[in-house]
Amino acid sequence: MLKHLILADPVTLPDTAVVSLTSPGVIGEALCRQGVLVHSLNLSPSGLNSPWVLWRLIKLIRRFKPDIVQTWMYHADLLGGLAARLAGHKRIVWNIRIASVPTSNRLTIVIMKLCAVLSFWIPQTIICAAEAAKQRHIRYGYDGARMEVIANGFDFSGIDESIAQTMALRRTCGFSETDSVIGWVGRFHPDKGQDNFVKAAAIVIKQYPTVKFLLVGPDCTAHNAKLMNWLRAENLQDRFVLLGERGDVPACLAAMDIFCMPSANEGFPNALGEAMAIGKPCVATDVGDAAVLAGEAAILVPPQNAHALAKGLLTMLALPKELRQQMGQAAKARVVSEFSIAKARMRFDAVYQSLCEGSRR
C-alpha cells in the first residue's frame, strides 16, 4: 500500500525517502527502481539492536529534515515516532494497518501498548486503514481524538498486462487450462490464516478432487517447515503450488480462478481488494473492513473456521462458470468505483497539507 501511494504521484518521487527497519525486500527494490531513496536499517528479529537502529533513524531525520514523518506499522510507529521526536521533529503521522493485535505475538502486544500510551504525545495524526481498526485501538487505549480513517486504494494500471500473463504463469505452475485454481496472497503469519486455508482445502478436495491451490507471499515456500508439515498432515503437498514472495502479484491473482482470503485478522484487506480489481470471484473471512470493501460482491464467512471457509469455497465452485465471472466483474466494478489509489493519495495529501500549513514548503 505504501508503494502504491508513493508511485501514485510521480512528481513527488524525488522528494520522498523510505526507511525500512529491516531489509528493503521486494517492495524496497521496486521503489528504488522508480527513483525513490530507500534506506535499510537491518533491525534484528529479536530487536536487540534497536538502540542502534533508533540512533541511525535520528541521524537520518536530522539529515533530511522532512516535512512529514509518516510511520507505517507498530514497530515503525514506536521507533520512527521516538526518533522523530528526539530529532526535534513534530509533524509525525502514525499508521494502523490491522484491526486487532494477534494474541500469539507477545512482543507486538507490548509494542502496541507502548504506542497506545505514547499516542497522546508523539503523533499529530493517526491514520487507520479501517474503521474496525480505529474502534479496536481506541479500546486498546489509543487517543481517539487524533485518529481518522483512510481506506486503502488500488492501482488499476497494468491489469490488462497481468491478465495477458495468466496462461504463462499457470503453465509454470503446472496448471492446465481446465484446472480450477483457488489461491491466496499474503505473508506467512498467524494473522493471514494459511493454517485455516490448508484445513479448508482438505475439506474441499473431498468433493472436488482435481482442484489445485496456489499460495503466494513471503515464506510461502517449500522451505517453510511448518507450512509443509500442515500440507503433509492433510496429504496435500501435491495439490499446492508455493510461489513465495513475488514481484508480479497481479499476474499471480489473474492466474487464480477463485481468490480465497482465510485471514484471522485484517485492517483493510489489500489482497482482497486487489483480487476484486482483477475481477476474481472471492471467498473471504469477515474480518476488519472486509465487508466494507466487498459489499455484496464476495462470499464472506466467519474467521478461524475451516468448515465455514470450505463451505464458502464449495458454494463458489458449484456455481456455473458464467455466474462466477459475473461475481468477479461486480467485484471489479465496486473497487474501481469506490477504492482507487488516486482517492487514497488525495486523502493522505490532505492530511499532510493540513499539518504543513504555515510552513514555507
Secondary structure, DSSP 8 states (H G I E B T S, - for coil): -HHHHHHT-GGGGGG-EEEESS--HHHHHHHHHTT-EEEE----TT-TTHHHHHHHHHHHHHHH--S-EE--SHHHHHHHHHHHHHTT---EEEEE-BSS--TT-HHHHHHHHHHHHHTTTS-SEEEESSHHHHHHHHHHT--GGGEEE----B--TTHHHHHHTHHHHHHHHT--TT--EEEEE--SSGGGTHHHHHHHHHHHHHH-TT-EEEEESTT-STT-HHHHHHHHHTT-TTTEEEEES-S-HHHHHHT-SEEEE--S--BS-HHHHHHHHHT--EEEE--TTHHHHHTTSSEEE-TT-HHHHHHHHHHHHHS-HHHHHHHHHHHHHHHHHH-BHHHHHHHHHHHHHHHHTTS--
